[in-house]
Amino acid sequence: MPPPTEEFAVDDLEEFESRLDKFLNRFHADDLRRILLPDPDGKLHFPLVIDFAELLEFDPEFAHQLYDYPKDVLELFDAAAQRVLDKFDAAARRADKRKAGDEPMEKKFVHVRVNTSGSPLECPETSPSIGKVRVKHRGTLLTLKGTVIRSGGVKMIEGERKYQCRKCKCRFTVHPELEAGNRITLPASCKSKSAQGCGGANFQLIEDSITCHDYQEIKIQENIQLLGVGSIPRSMPIVLMDDLVDIVKAGDDVVVTGRLSAKWSPDIKDVRSNLDPMLIANFVRRTNELKADLDIPVEIINEFEEFWAASRATPLKGRNSILKGICPQIFGLFTVKLAVALTLIGGVQHVDASGTKVRGEPHMLLVGDPGTGKSQFLKFAAKLSNRSVITTGLGSTSAGLTVTAVKDGGEWMLEAGALVLADGGLCCIDEFDSMREHDRTTIHEAMEQQTISIAKAGLVTTLNTRTTVFGATNPKGQYDPNESLSVNTTLSGPLLSRFDIVLVLLDIKNEKWDKIVSYHILAENTEEKKGKTGDPEVMWTLSMLRRYIHYVKQHFKPVLTKEAERVISSYYQRQRQSGTRNAARTTVRMLESLIRLAQAHARLMFRNEVTKLDAIAAILCIESSMTTSAIVDTAGNVLHSNFTENPDQESSNYCQLTTTKAPVPSVKRNLNSLPEQTLDTVCVDV
């Protein structure tokens, strides 16, 4: 719909205002009465959120006028809301329903906010991506989606002032032009409505007539996941006023509805001044918790419950069918797929009585030779997370990962980096070894304390980075199993101790394995694969895995049982006493990692209790992270770990070995069967 060329005009203003009053009385009387209640914060501005779909059903003509002329219609809407509010207040006073001590203060500013969710305004024409905003959208009601990358400070801006004609004493109101740098332009002659008109051009400012508003500028950027091929994400400045200020922060996903306008770029010598587009916001909605593709219907939840009800006799086989849906193009690598699942699901954040927080998000690092599928796992994990940022070590600096101080219009602002943008999600860093040592040390605080402390350009603040870090790196030269991880990866001990799982993928020559892998890759391009529609793994598609991970994270808060506590405690003590232990890895952080991974495995198994089985799964994930393991045979290789046919039966056999105290053979590095003779090795003192 092209922008209207004529100005807004109505034939009967009184009739138009009565329609507004009727709509507010019919649909929002309770909301307005709620505004009249005493407010403990003493706010001056109160939002009244209306649904555009509701308005369209009530009066289609009025809804179209709101879309075509949002500036004029919203001013009338605000005035109507104030009239209805005053009417309710007067009626309440007459009825004497309030005690003398509960007299409300006068509500001066009520702002009508238009929510376009579920209305025709969500179509691509009226809700384009930021890069597709054009001149035809100017002046209309527009809805934009994006991520907040910059959040400016809250300022005070002049909203209106009143003048008086020196000749005829006529008073009138002047509004500054926001598009022209909030400059005030006085009329050429007096606005007197008398028959002759005084024609005066000399005006005097009335004292105490200036009205000010809170004002904030933010910048949003297109969502990277929704960009087309070869597209660069575009950004758009957003103006927030009154009750909208300070409700979003850098890194939030938002949907902004407002009026598209433009402002002149700053005057710079020898540079042509242009009109820069900006959106004057009317309504802002955060979508961090409201991902459209993660809305889980009841039917999907029933499918999850039915799946686990059918897998009650063989829970490990059910778990393996879920894991096979992770990166299905890569054959085997069971250990890595289990580790990816546990990392994405995560544990439960613990807050003690003093307010100290212990993070619930695990971190994972893949160390491997070229061609072992590290980047494939990174990309797939980013698709599984509802919020993710992918970057590479070579193109990342400390400022780009954390936060940057940017000077905009003479004022310093903070612009969010990768870790802040991924708050509440996943940050994937490929080629981790390519980062400079100085840049790597800046993420220490972000990984453990989950905050970033900033002191730049006079800005001192702390930002949240509750994110999972998933890194991938190549070993330095040929991997030497006899050396520690710090030597092989050139990563410092403090950084390695922050990773819960560090898996080493070595490309060792194995004729049998190479034959199986080559057959799997070739079968991907043949017709053989298409016939297997009866497999239970067909259920676990990418969208189903996203919903499953989101559901178990929201609905399960696992608690450790006494058995699981004994297993984890005994294993930790054994590792501390081991002569071959890696000092950088066997710290108290390992104990916290074991708890997180055990809770994640319980969530993966669709339950609220951490059992002995979950504790063993966490231990074997940690053991697979070690170059020299006290339990897992060093001859094993994570790259060659594969899915077994009957993991539950093998686990049962190992359990019998445990109870009979039979001699235990060396355990290969394969976590399918969760060999419970490990329990005999770990818990010999319990």
C-alpha positions as CSV (number, residue, x, y, z in Angstrom):
1,M,0.0,0.0,0.0
2,P,1.6,3.3,-1.1
3,P,1.9,6.1,1.5
4,P,-1.0,8.6,1.3
5,T,-0.1,11.9,-0.3
6,E,-3.0,14.0,1.3
7,E,-3.1,15.0,4.9
8,F,-5.3,13.4,7.6
9,A,-8.8,14.8,7.7
10,V,-12.2,13.7,9.0
11,D,-15.6,15.0,8.0
12,D,-17.0,15.0,11.6
13,L,-14.4,15.2,14.3
14,E,-16.9,14.8,17.1
15,E,-18.3,11.6,15.6
16,F,-14.8,10.3,15.1
17,E,-13.9,11.0,18.7
18,S,-17.1,9.3,19.9
19,R,-16.1,6.1,18.0
20,L,-12.8,6.2,19.8
21,D,-14.5,6.6,23.2
22,K,-16.9,3.7,22.4
23,F,-14.0,1.4,21.5
24,L,-12.1,2.2,24.7
25,N,-15.2,1.8,26.9
26,R,-16.1,-1.5,25.3
27,F,-12.7,-3.2,25.3
28,H,-10.4,-1.4,27.7
29,A,-12.5,0.0,30.6
30,D,-10.9,-2.4,33.1
31,D,-7.4,-1.4,32.0
32,L,-8.2,2.3,32.4
33,R,-9.7,1.7,35.8
34,R,-6.5,-0.2,36.8
35,I,-4.4,2.9,35.9
36,L,-6.5,4.9,38.4
37,L,-5.2,2.8,41.3
38,P,-2.5,4.3,43.4
39,D,0.9,3.6,42.0
40,P,3.8,2.9,44.4
41,D,6.4,4.0,41.9
42,G,4.9,7.3,41.2
43,K,5.0,6.9,37.4
44,L,3.9,9.7,35.1
45,H,3.3,7.7,31.9
46,F,1.0,4.7,31.6
47,P,0.6,2.5,28.5
48,L,-2.7,1.3,27.3
49,V,-2.1,-1.7,24.9
50,I,-4.7,-2.3,22.3
51,D,-4.8,-5.1,19.7
52,F,-4.9,-4.0,16.1
53,A,-6.8,-7.2,15.2
54,E,-9.5,-6.2,17.7
55,L,-9.7,-2.7,16.3
56,L,-10.0,-4.0,12.8
57,E,-12.9,-6.2,13.7
58,F,-14.6,-3.3,15.6
59,D,-14.2,-0.6,12.9
60,P,-12.3,-1.5,9.7
61,E,-12.4,2.1,8.4
62,F,-10.8,3.4,11.6
63,A,-8.1,0.7,11.6
64,H,-7.2,1.6,8.0
65,Q,-6.9,5.3,9.0
66,L,-4.6,4.3,11.9
67,Y,-2.4,2.4,9.5
68,D,-2.3,5.3,7.0
69,Y,-2.0,8.2,9.4
70,P,-0.5,6.8,12.7
71,K,0.8,10.2,13.9
72,D,-2.5,12.1,13.8
73,V,-4.8,9.2,14.8
74,L,-2.6,8.2,17.8
75,E,-2.7,11.8,19.1
76,L,-6.6,11.6,19.0
77,F,-6.4,8.1,20.6
78,D,-4.3,9.4,23.5
79,A,-6.7,12.3,24.0
80,A,-9.7,9.9,24.0
81,A,-8.0,7.7,26.5
82,Q,-7.4,10.7,28.7
83,R,-11.1,11.7,28.4
84,V,-12.4,8.3,29.3
85,L,-9.9,8.1,32.2
86,D,-11.0,11.5,33.6
87,K,-14.6,10.3,33.3
88,F,-13.9,7.2,35.3
89,D,-12.0,9.2,37.9
90,A,-14.9,11.7,38.3
91,A,-17.4,8.9,38.6
92,A,-15.3,7.2,41.3
93,R,-15.0,10.4,43.2
94,R,-18.8,11.0,43.1
95,A,-19.4,7.5,44.3
96,D,-16.9,8.2,47.2
97,K,-15.4,4.8,46.8
98,R,-12.0,6.0,47.9
99,K,-10.9,6.8,51.4
100,A,-9.5,10.3,52.0
101,G,-5.9,9.0,52.3
102,D,-6.1,7.1,49.0
103,E,-6.6,10.1,46.8
104,P,-4.8,9.3,43.5
105,M,-2.5,11.8,41.8
106,E,-3.6,13.1,38.5
107,K,-2.7,10.8,35.6
108,K,-1.5,13.3,33.0
109,F,0.0,11.0,30.4
110,V,-1.8,7.9,29.0
111,H,-0.3,6.5,25.8
112,V,-2.2,4.1,23.5
113,R,0.2,1.4,22.3
114,V,-0.8,-0.7,19.2
115,N,0.0,-4.4,19.3
116,T,0.0,-5.8,15.8
117,S,0.5,-9.5,16.9
118,G,-1.9,-11.8,15.2
119,S,-3.2,-9.1,12.8
120,P,-2.9,-8.6,9.0
121,L,-0.1,-6.1,9.7
122,E,2.3,-9.1,10.2
123,C,2.4,-9.6,6.4
124,P,5.7,-8.9,4.6
125,E,4.3,-5.7,3.1
126,T,3.7,-4.0,6.5
127,S,6.3,-5.9,8.4
128,P,9.4,-6.1,6.1
129,S,12.9,-6.9,7.1
130,I,15.0,-3.9,8.0
131,G,17.0,-4.2,4.7
132,K,13.7,-3.9,2.7
133,V,12.4,-0.7,4.2
134,R,11.8,1.8,1.4
135,V,10.3,5.3,0.9
136,K,6.8,3.9,0.4
137,H,6.7,2.9,4.0
138,R,7.4,6.4,5.3
139,G,4.6,7.8,7.5
140,T,2.8,4.5,7.8
141,L,2.5,2.1,10.8
142,L,5.4,-0.3,10.4
143,T,6.5,-3.4,12.4
144,L,10.2,-4.4,12.4
145,K,11.9,-7.4,14.0
146,G,15.6,-7.5,15.1
147,T,18.2,-7.7,17.8
148,V,19.2,-4.7,19.9
149,I,22.9,-4.1,19.2
150,R,23.2,-0.6,20.8
151,S,21.3,1.0,23.7
152,G,21.8,4.7,24.4
153,G,21.3,6.5,27.6
154,V,18.0,8.0,28.7
155,K,17.8,11.7,28.0
156,M,15.2,14.5,28.5
157,I,13.6,15.9,25.4
158,E,11.2,18.8,25.0
159,G,7.7,17.7,23.9
160,E,5.8,21.0,23.6
161,R,5.8,24.6,24.7
162,K,3.1,27.3,24.7
163,Y,3.4,30.8,23.2
164,Q,1.2,33.9,23.4
165,C,0.7,36.5,20.7
166,R,1.8,40.0,22.1
167,K,-0.9,41.7,20.0
168,C,-4.1,39.7,20.6
169,K,-3.0,37.6,23.6
170,C,-4.0,34.4,21.7
171,R,-2.3,31.3,23.1
172,F,-1.2,28.3,21.0
173,T,1.0,25.2,21.4
174,V,4.1,24.4,19.4
175,H,5.6,21.0,19.1
176,P,9.4,20.6,18.2
177,E,10.3,18.7,15.1
178,L,12.0,15.5,16.1
179,E,13.1,14.9,12.6
180,A,14.9,18.2,12.5
181,G,16.9,17.7,15.6
182,N,14.0,18.8,17.9
183,R,14.1,22.3,16.5
184,I,11.1,24.6,17.2
185,T,9.7,26.6,14.2
186,L,7.3,29.4,15.1
187,P,4.4,30.2,12.8
188,A,4.8,33.1,10.3
189,S,1.6,34.8,11.7
190,C,-0.7,34.5,14.7
191,K,-3.0,31.4,14.8
192,S,-5.9,33.5,16.1
193,K,-9.3,32.1,15.0
194,S,-11.0,35.4,15.0
195,A,-12.8,36.6,11.8
196,Q,-10.2,39.2,10.7
197,G,-7.1,37.6,12.4
198,C,-4.7,39.8,14.2
199,G,-1.8,39.1,11.8
200,G,0.8,39.5,14.6
201,A,4.2,37.9,14.2
202,N,5.7,38.7,17.6
203,F,5.2,35.9,20.2
204,Q,6.2,35.5,23.9
205,L,6.9,32.2,25.6
206,I,4.6,31.4,28.5
207,E,6.5,30.6,31.7
208,D,6.3,26.9,33.0
209,S,4.6,25.8,29.8
210,I,7.4,23.5,28.6
211,T,6.6,19.8,28.7
212,C,9.4,17.3,28.7
213,H,9.6,13.6,27.9
214,D,12.0,10.8,28.6
215,Y,13.9,9.9,25.4
216,Q,16.2,7.0,24.4
217,E,17.7,5.9,21.1
218,I,18.5,2.2,20.4
219,K,19.7,0.5,17.3
220,I,18.3,-2.9,16.1
221,Q,19.9,-5.2,13.6
222,E,18.3,-7.9,11.4
223,N,18.3,-11.4,12.7
224,I,21.3,-13.2,11.2
225,Q,19.4,-16.5,10.9
226,L,16.7,-14.9,8.6
227,L,19.1,-13.3,6.1
228,G,19.2,-14.4,2.5
229,V,22.3,-15.8,0.7
230,G,25.1,-13.2,0.6
231,S,23.1,-10.6,2.5
232,I,24.7,-8.2,5.0
233,P,22.6,-7.5,8.2
234,R,21.2,-4.0,8.1
235,S,20.4,-1.9,11.2
236,M,17.8,0.8,12.0
237,P,17.8,3.5,14.8
238,I,14.7,3.4,17.0
239,V,13.4,6.3,19.1
240,L,11.8,5.3,22.4
241,M,9.9,7.8,24.5
242,D,8.1,8.0,27.9
243,D,7.1,4.5,29.3
244,L,9.1,2.7,26.5
245,V,12.5,3.8,27.7
246,D,14.8,1.3,29.5
247,I,12.6,-1.8,28.8
248,V,15.1,-3.4,26.4
249,K,18.8,-3.9,26.6
250,A,21.6,-4.9,24.2
251,G,21.2,-8.5,23.0
252,D,17.4,-8.6,23.3
253,D,15.3,-9.8,20.4
254,V,12.5,-7.3,19.9
255,V,9.4,-6.6,17.7
256,V,8.9,-2.8,17.3
257,T,5.8,-1.2,16.0
258,G,6.0,2.5,15.1
259,R,6.0,5.3,12.5
260,L,8.7,5.4,10.0
261,S,10.3,8.8,9.7
262,A,13.6,10.3,8.7
263,K,16.1,12.8,10.2
264,W,18.9,14.9,8.7
265,S,22.3,13.5,9.2
266,P,24.7,15.7,11.3
267,D,26.3,18.7,9.6
268,I,29.9,17.8,8.7
269,K,32.1,20.1,6.6
270,D,32.4,19.1,3.0
271,V,29.9,16.2,3.5
272,R,26.5,16.2,1.9
273,S,23.7,16.0,4.4
274,N,21.3,13.1,3.9
275,L,18.0,11.9,5.3
276,D,18.6,8.9,7.5
277,P,15.5,6.6,8.2
278,M,14.4,6.0,11.8
279,L,11.5,4.5,13.5
280,I,9.6,6.4,16.2
281,A,8.4,3.5,18.3
282,N,4.8,3.1,19.6
283,F,5.0,-0.4,21.0
284,V,8.0,-2.6,21.8
285,R,7.7,-6.3,22.5
286,R,10.5,-8.6,23.7
287,T,10.6,-12.0,22.1
288,N,13.5,-13.6,24.0
289,E,11.2,-16.1,25.6
290,L,8.6,-16.1,22.8
291,K,10.1,-17.8,19.8
292,A,7.4,-18.5,17.3
293,D,9.1,-21.7,16.1
294,L,9.4,-22.9,19.7
295,D,5.7,-22.7,20.6
296,I,5.1,-26.3,21.5
297,P,1.6,-27.6,20.9
298,V,0.0,-30.1,23.3
299,E,0.1,-32.7,20.5
300,I,3.9,-32.5,20.4
301,I,4.2,-32.8,24.2
302,N,2.0,-35.9,24.0
303,E,4.4,-37.3,21.4
304,F,7.3,-36.8,23.8
305,E,5.5,-38.6,26.6
306,E,4.3,-41.5,24.4
307,F,7.9,-41.9,23.1
308,W,9.3,-42.3,26.6
309,A,6.4,-44.5,27.7
310,A,7.2,-46.8,24.8
311,S,10.9,-46.7,25.8
312,R,10.4,-47.4,29.5
313,A,11.9,-50.9,29.2
314,T,14.9,-49.7,27.1
315,P,15.5,-46.0,28.1
316,L,19.1,-46.0,26.7
317,K,17.9,-47.1,23.3
318,G,15.3,-44.3,23.3
319,R,18.0,-41.8,24.3
320,N,20.3,-43.1,21.5
321,S,17.5,-42.6,18.9
322,I,17.3,-38.9,20.0
323,L,21.1,-38.6,19.7
324,K,21.0,-40.0,16.2
325,G,19.0,-37.0,15.1
326,I,22.0,-34.7,16.0
327,C,24.1,-34.1,12.9
328,P,22.7,-37.2,11.1
329,Q,25.0,-36.6,8.1
330,I,28.0,-37.6,10.3
331,F,28.3,-41.3,11.0
332,G,28.9,-42.5,14.5
333,L,30.7,-40.1,16.9
334,F,28.3,-41.1,19.7
335,T,30.4,-39.5,22.4
336,V,30.4,-36.1,20.6
337,K,26.7,-36.2,19.9
338,L,25.9,-37.0,23.6
339,A,28.2,-34.2,24.7
340,V,26.5,-31.7,22.3
341,A,23.1,-32.7,23.6
342,L,24.2,-32.3,27.3
343,T,25.9,-29.0,26.5
344,L,22.8,-27.6,24.8
345,I,20.4,-28.8,27.5
346,G,22.5,-27.8,30.5
347,G,22.0,-28.1,34.2
348,V,20.1,-26.0,36.8
349,Q,21.5,-22.7,38.0
350,H,22.2,-22.8,41.8
351,V,21.8,-19.7,44.0
352,D,22.9,-19.9,47.6
353,A,21.7,-17.9,50.6
354,S,24.3,-15.1,50.0
355,G,23.1,-14.6,46.4
356,T,26.2,-16.2,44.9
357,K,25.3,-17.9,41.6
358,V,26.8,-21.1,40.2
359,R,26.2,-21.3,36.5
360,G,24.0,-24.0,35.0
361,E,25.3,-23.7,31.4
362,P,28.1,-26.1,30.5
363,H,30.9,-25.1,28.0
364,M,32.4,-27.5,25.5
365,L,35.6,-27.5,23.4
366,L,36.3,-29.8,20.5
367,V,40.0,-30.4,19.7
368,G,40.6,-32.4,16.6
369,D,42.5,-33.0,13.4
370,P,41.2,-31.4,10.2
371,G,38.2,-33.2,8.6
372,T,36.8,-34.6,11.8
373,G,33.5,-32.7,11.6
374,K,34.1,-30.0,14.3
375,S,32.6,-27.1,12.3
376,Q,29.6,-29.3,11.3
377,F,28.8,-29.9,15.0
378,L,29.1,-26.1,15.6
379,K,26.7,-25.2,12.9
380,F,24.2,-27.8,13.8
381,A,24.3,-26.8,17.5
382,A,23.6,-23.2,16.5
383,K,20.5,-24.4,14.6
384,L,19.3,-26.3,17.7
385,S,19.6,-23.3,20.0
386,N,16.8,-20.8,20.1
387,R,19.4,-18.0,20.2
388,S,22.9,-18.3,18.8
389,V,25.9,-16.4,17.5
390,I,28.6,-17.9,15.3
391,T,32.1,-16.3,15.0
392,T,35.6,-17.4,14.2
393,G,38.7,-16.9,16.3
394,L,40.7,-15.1,13.6
395,G,38.0,-12.4,13.1
396,S,37.3,-11.9,16.7
397,T,38.8,-9.4,19.1
398,S,38.2,-8.8,22.8
399,A,35.9,-5.9,22.0
400,G,34.0,-7.9,19.4
401,L,33.4,-10.7,21.8
402,T,32.5,-8.6,24.8
403,V,31.3,-5.0,24.3
404,T,32.5,-2.0,22.3
405,A,32.5,1.7,23.3
406,V,31.2,3.7,20.3
407,K,31.0,7.4,20.0
408,D,27.7,8.5,18.4
409,G,26.8,12.1,18.1
410,G,29.2,13.3,20.6
411,E,28.1,10.7,23.2
412,W,29.7,7.4,24.1
413,M,27.5,4.3,23.8
414,L,28.0,0.6,24.4
415,E,27.6,-1.8,21.5
416,A,27.0,-5.4,22.3
417,G,29.5,-8.1,21.2
418,A,29.0,-11.8,20.4
419,L,28.8,-13.0,24.0
420,V,26.3,-10.4,25.1
421,L,24.1,-10.9,22.0
422,A,24.1,-14.7,22.8
423,D,22.9,-14.1,26.3
424,G,20.5,-17.0,27.2
425,G,21.7,-19.0,24.2
426,L,24.8,-20.4,22.5
427,C,28.0,-18.7,21.3
428,C,30.0,-20.8,18.8
429,I,33.6,-19.9,18.3
430,D,35.4,-21.7,15.5
431,E,39.2,-21.8,15.1
432,F,39.6,-21.0,18.8
433,D,43.4,-21.4,18.5
434,S,43.5,-18.5,16.1
435,M,42.5,-15.9,18.7
436,R,45.2,-13.9,20.3
437,E,46.1,-14.7,23.9
438,H,45.0,-11.3,25.1
439,D,41.6,-11.8,23.4
440,R,41.1,-15.2,24.9
441,T,41.7,-14.0,28.5
442,T,38.8,-11.5,28.2
443,I,36.2,-14.2,28.1
444,H,37.3,-15.8,31.4
445,E,34.8,-13.8,33.4
446,A,32.1,-14.3,30.8
447,M,32.5,-18.1,31.0
448,E,32.5,-18.6,34.8
449,Q,30.8,-15.6,36.4
450,Q,28.5,-15.1,33.4
451,T,29.0,-11.3,33.5
452,I,31.2,-8.8,31.7
453,S,32.5,-5.8,33.7
454,I,33.1,-2.8,31.6
455,A,35.1,0.4,32.4
456,K,35.5,2.2,29.0
457,A,35.3,5.9,28.1
458,G,33.7,6.8,31.5
459,L,31.1,4.0,31.2
460,V,31.3,1.6,34.2
461,T,28.7,-1.2,34.1
462,T,28.2,-5.0,34.2
463,L,26.4,-6.9,31.5
464,N,25.0,-10.4,31.7
465,T,26.5,-13.2,29.5
466,R,24.5,-16.3,30.5
467,T,25.6,-18.1,27.5
468,T,27.0,-21.5,26.6
469,V,30.4,-21.3,24.8
470,F,31.0,-24.0,22.2
471,G,34.5,-23.8,20.8
472,A,36.5,-25.8,18.2
473,T,40.2,-25.8,17.7
474,N,43.0,-27.7,15.9
475,P,45.9,-29.2,17.9
476,K,49.3,-27.5,17.6
477,G,51.0,-29.8,15.1
478,Q,50.7,-33.5,15.6
479,Y,48.7,-34.4,18.7
480,D,50.9,-36.1,21.4
481,P,48.8,-38.2,23.8
482,N,51.7,-38.2,26.3
483,E,51.5,-34.4,26.7
484,S,48.7,-32.4,28.5
485,L,45.9,-30.6,26.7
486,S,47.6,-27.3,27.5
487,V,50.7,-28.3,25.5
488,N,48.8,-29.8,22.6
489,T,46.3,-26.9,22.2
490,T,48.4,-23.9,23.5
491,L,45.4,-22.9,25.6
492,S,46.1,-21.8,29.2
493,G,45.1,-23.9,32.2
494,P,42.6,-21.4,33.6
495,L,40.7,-21.3,30.3
496,L,40.7,-25.1,29.9
497,S,39.4,-25.5,33.4
498,R,36.3,-23.5,32.5
499,F,35.3,-26.0,29.8
500,D,33.1,-28.7,31.2
501,I,33.9,-31.1,28.3
502,V,37.0,-31.2,26.1
503,L,36.8,-33.9,23.5
504,V,39.8,-34.9,21.4
505,L,39.1,-36.2,17.8
506,L,42.2,-37.9,16.3
507,D,42.2,-39.0,12.7
508,I,43.8,-42.4,13.3
509,K,44.1,-44.9,10.4
510,N,41.5,-47.7,10.8
511,E,40.6,-49.8,7.8
512,K,37.4,-51.1,9.2
513,W,36.2,-47.7,10.3
514,D,37.1,-46.0,7.0
515,K,35.1,-48.6,5.1
516,I,32.0,-48.0,7.3
517,V,32.3,-44.2,7.0
518,S,32.8,-44.3,3.2
519,Y,29.7,-46.5,2.8
520,H,27.6,-44.1,5.0
521,I,28.7,-41.0,3.0
522,L,28.1,-42.6,-0.4
523,A,24.7,-43.9,0.8
524,E,23.6,-40.3,1.5
525,N,23.6,-39.7,-2.2
526,T,21.8,-42.9,-3.3
527,E,18.3,-44.1,-3.1
528,E,19.0,-46.6,-0.3
529,K,18.5,-44.0,2.4
530,K,15.1,-42.9,1.3
531,G,13.4,-46.3,2.0
532,K,14.0,-46.2,5.7
533,T,10.9,-44.3,6.8
534,G,10.0,-46.8,9.6
535,D,13.0,-46.0,11.8
536,P,12.2,-44.3,15.2
537,E,14.9,-41.8,14.4
538,V,12.7,-40.3,11.7
539,M,10.6,-38.7,14.5
540,W,13.6,-36.6,15.7
541,T,14.0,-34.0,12.9
542,L,15.7,-30.7,13.5
543,S,12.5,-28.9,14.5
544,M,11.5,-31.7,16.8
545,L,14.9,-31.7,18.5
546,R,14.6,-27.9,19.0
547,R,11.3,-28.3,20.7
548,Y,12.4,-31.2,22.8
549,I,15.5,-29.3,24.1
550,H,13.4,-26.2,24.8
551,Y,10.7,-28.2,26.6
552,V,13.0,-30.2,28.9
553,K,15.0,-27.1,29.8
554,Q,11.8,-25.3,30.8
555,H,10.0,-28.1,32.6
556,F,12.6,-30.2,34.4
557,K,14.7,-29.1,37.4
558,P,16.5,-32.4,38.3
559,V,17.6,-33.0,41.9
560,L,20.5,-35.3,42.8
561,T,19.7,-38.6,44.7
562,K,22.0,-39.9,47.4
563,E,23.3,-42.6,45.1
564,A,24.3,-40.1,42.4
565,E,25.9,-37.9,45.1
566,R,28.1,-40.8,46.3
567,V,29.2,-41.7,42.8
568,I,30.2,-38.1,41.9
569,S,31.9,-37.5,45.2
570,S,34.0,-40.7,45.1
571,Y,35.0,-40.1,41.5
572,Y,36.1,-36.5,42.3
573,Q,38.2,-37.7,45.3
574,R,39.8,-40.4,43.1
575,Q,40.7,-37.9,40.4
576,R,42.3,-35.5,43.0
577,Q,44.5,-38.4,44.3
578,S,45.4,-39.8,40.9
579,G,49.1,-39.5,40.0
580,T,48.4,-38.9,36.3
581,R,45.8,-36.2,36.9
582,N,45.9,-32.9,34.9
583,A,46.1,-30.1,37.4
584,A,44.4,-27.7,35.0
585,R,41.3,-29.9,34.7
586,T,40.9,-31.6,38.2
587,T,39.8,-28.5,40.1
588,V,36.6,-27.8,42.0
589,R,35.2,-26.8,38.7
590,M,35.3,-30.5,37.7
591,L,32.9,-31.3,40.5
592,E,30.5,-28.5,39.4
593,S,30.8,-29.8,35.8
594,L,29.9,-33.3,36.9
595,I,26.7,-32.0,38.7
596,R,25.7,-29.9,35.6
597,L,26.2,-32.8,33.2
598,A,24.4,-35.3,35.4
599,Q,21.4,-32.9,35.6
600,A,21.5,-32.4,31.8
601,H,21.5,-36.2,31.3
602,A,18.5,-36.5,33.6
603,R,16.7,-33.8,31.5
604,L,17.6,-35.7,28.3
605,M,16.1,-38.8,29.8
606,F,12.9,-36.9,30.5
607,R,12.9,-37.0,34.3
608,N,13.3,-34.8,37.4
609,E,15.6,-37.0,39.3
610,V,19.4,-37.5,38.8
611,T,20.0,-41.2,39.2
612,K,23.2,-43.4,39.3
613,L,22.9,-43.8,35.6
614,D,23.1,-40.0,35.0
615,A,26.1,-39.7,37.3
616,I,27.9,-42.4,35.3
617,A,27.1,-40.8,32.0
618,A,28.5,-37.5,33.3
619,I,31.7,-39.3,34.6
620,L,32.3,-41.0,31.2
621,C,31.9,-37.6,29.4
622,I,34.5,-36.1,31.7
623,E,36.7,-39.2,31.3
624,S,36.5,-38.9,27.5
625,S,37.9,-35.3,28.0
626,M,41.1,-36.6,29.5
627,T,44.3,-37.5,27.6
628,T,45.3,-39.9,30.3
629,S,42.3,-41.5,32.0
630,A,42.2,-43.6,35.1
631,I,39.0,-45.4,33.9
632,V,38.7,-45.1,30.2
633,D,41.4,-46.9,28.2
634,T,43.8,-44.4,26.5
635,A,43.8,-46.5,23.4
636,G,40.2,-45.5,22.7
637,N,39.3,-42.7,20.4
638,V,36.2,-40.5,20.5
639,L,36.2,-40.2,16.7
640,H,35.6,-44.0,16.5
641,S,32.8,-44.2,19.1
642,N,29.7,-45.7,17.6
643,F,26.1,-46.6,18.5
644,T,25.6,-50.2,19.8
645,E,22.6,-52.4,18.9
646,N,21.4,-53.0,22.4
647,P,22.8,-50.6,24.9
648,D,20.4,-51.5,27.7
649,Q,21.3,-55.2,27.6
650,E,25.0,-54.4,27.8
651,S,24.4,-52.0,30.7
652,S,22.5,-54.7,32.5
653,N,25.4,-57.2,32.0
654,Y,27.8,-54.7,33.4
655,C,25.5,-54.1,36.4
656,Q,25.7,-57.8,37.1
657,L,29.5,-57.6,37.0
658,T,29.3,-54.8,39.5
659,T,27.1,-56.7,42.0
660,T,29.2,-59.9,41.8
661,K,32.5,-57.9,42.1
662,A,33.9,-59.8,39.2
663,P,37.2,-58.8,37.6
664,V,36.6,-55.8,35.3
665,P,38.3,-55.5,31.9
666,S,39.5,-52.2,30.5
667,V,36.6,-50.0,29.4
668,K,36.8,-48.7,25.8
669,R,35.9,-45.1,25.1
670,N,32.3,-45.7,24.0
671,L,29.5,-44.3,26.0
672,N,26.6,-46.1,24.4
673,S,26.3,-48.9,26.9
674,L,27.2,-46.7,29.9
675,P,29.3,-49.6,31.4
676,E,28.3,-49.8,35.0
677,Q,31.4,-51.7,36.1
678,T,32.8,-48.1,36.1
679,L,30.6,-47.8,39.2
680,D,32.6,-50.6,40.8
681,T,35.9,-48.8,40.0
682,V,34.7,-45.4,41.1
683,C,32.7,-46.2,44.2
684,V,34.9,-48.9,45.7
685,D,35.1,-46.8,48.9
686,V,31.3,-46.0,49.2
